[in-house]
Amino acid sequence: MNSHNSDLLFARAARCTPGGVNSPVRAWKAVGAAPRFIASAYGAYVQDEDGNRFIDYVGAFGPAVLGHADPRVVRAVADQAASGFSYGAPTRLEVELAETICDAIPIAQKVRLQTSGTEAGMTALRIARAATGRSMIVKFDGCYHGHSDALLVRAGSGALTLGVPDSPGVPPQLAQLTLVARYNDLAAVEQCFARHAGEIAAVIVEPVAANMGVVKPDPAFLPQLGALAHRHGALLICDEVITGFRLRFGAAYELYGAQPDLIMLGKIIGGGNPIGAVAGRAELMDLLAPAGPVYQAGTLSGSPLSVRAGIQTLKQLAAGGVYERLEEAGAYLEAGLWSAIRQNGIPGCVNRAGSLLTLFFGPGEVRNADQAMSADREHFARFFNAMLERGIYLPPSQFEALFISAAHSDADLRQTVDAAVQALAG
Ligand SMILES: *Cc1c(COP(=O)(O)O)cnc(C)c1O
């Protein structure tokens, strides 16, 4: 398969951009290959600069739930563009999107639109700290909430450690305010509260973890997590940047019995354009300026282009049948991948929630980051490249979810499973 043009572009990119990319995972370092430069995308497919077409399971890392360049979303964005991109003033569109979100999500009494999920995480923490007068937070090993200082922290090994920054440039004094617990491990969270009584402002969690590969919450985990946080006077923040409007029309926390005070949204609600949002109980949200003293702002917050794309995407998701289709497609792929690894005697497991899915090579079950990290990354890298050769474009890391869209046809899914059976037979 020819990658001549992609390779030339990557060489040019490396001269003018750090690592040749504008977000690290795009560089394909984890799979030992040079990235394909994408020229266009339509429906379930992406096409690279050499004219190769792939069935796409990256889905822009989450937003493309309807598939790429859905005609009605394209029309909405084009129509909006002709009326101006952004005004620095409120619009009817922002009201419509906020009302749609508030109607779909019970805890979202109010919502503030922003430009990225990272911002939503920063703002949710700021509200929680202002509301409680406390500084510390608890996050889970393997959960990603954007790249802000406070949240760019994971545990090394062990169930419970004081935060150590994941990145140079994050002051240790800041990272020490972040405690890290093991996902699906309530005892670890209890220990945090026992050691830091009266100091923890919030616990932040992905209701379905999708940034260490897909890891589902145990049935008791989220209900008890909220109860535990609230008993200690802390807030629960559910990061629904991936799960919001992907697993159902609304938030995933309701599926799992969580009781958040604040949630974060992003990705799907922008229909493929830059967006983020924080939403929650009115008295918390009204701490934000100009209603309250907690400052937060953005030149392109609630950008008309993003908001039009989001409104149109949510309209189509609400129309019915989409989530049933996503579940059916997910179940088919899950069954096909399970049978492909079993047929070939390959140890591993397939974790799935709706249209989010990960095939882990190695571990028989994955319920937390330690088990995820035990996966065989080299086996994944071989699988990734063998799938690419067969026209299937997977997320380029063992620890990223596959994103299935409503545009993936039965034939696409069948072709994907056939390719996996061949790729794993090697
Ligand atoms: C993508 C993501 C974010 C960050 O969103 P950006 O728009 O990339 O800043 C936050 N939380 C989760 C769960 C995500 O997957």
The ligand as a Gaussian input file, in Angstrom:
#p B3LYP/6-31G(d) Opt

LIG

0 1
 C      -11.125000      13.992000      24.811000
 C      -11.381000      14.002000      26.265000
 C      -11.204000      15.144000      27.058000
 C      -10.544000      16.389000      26.526000
 O      -11.259000      16.991000      25.507000
 P      -10.460000      17.949000      24.458000
 O      -11.543000      18.546000      23.645000
 O       -9.532000      17.039000      23.707000
 O       -9.724000      18.946000      25.274000
 C      -11.607000      15.114000      28.372000
 N      -12.141000      14.002000      28.908000
 C      -12.314000      12.868000      28.201000
 C      -12.949000      11.678000      28.839000
 C      -11.910000      12.825000      26.870000
 O      -12.004000      11.687000      26.191000

